[in-house]
Amino acid sequence: MKRAPWYLAVGAIAGFAGVLGLTGRTAAPAASASKGQGSGTQGGQQGTGSGGAAPASTGQPAQATAPGGVHTASGALEQYGYGELSVKVTANGNKITNVTVPTLRTAEQYSQQLASQVIPMLKSQVLAADSARINGVSGATYTSQAYAMSLQAALDKLHIR
């Protein structure tokens, strides 16, 4: 009977990976991004004095350089159950070289702590896979899904699989 929680965890991870695999293929391209430099924070809630929502920062659009050059693009600001985030991708040719989260706003402190642990894991998965086909992190389903959706939007702007 001690193995039951382990089987449950493995099943949940496998199911989540299947969902991400399906949604990664059918993700719609992101809406057009603003051209301003990112001033988003990687912190808790951010307030402007009227409701606590700050303008979304999406960074720079994809750069038009030579095929082997360095390109950057920001994904859409994705809302999820505990906040919102956007992902910025840097690629050299078709290889993903860096992924950052310039905008991260969470509804509560626990969500912020969870995101600060999960985002480096998701970045590691993206760099290892060199694509948006990642497994996500168990226990952070909503954050993982929002990250994957914003990532796919950025990769679509860069015309990378």
Secondary structure, DSSP 8 states (H G I E B T S, - for coil): -TTHHHHHHHHHHHHHHHHHHHHHHH---------S-----BSS----SSSS--------------TTSEEEEE---EEETTEEEEEEEEEETTEEEEEEEEEEEESSHHHHHHHHHHHHHHHHHHHHHTSS-----TT-HHHHHHHHHHHHHHHHHHT--
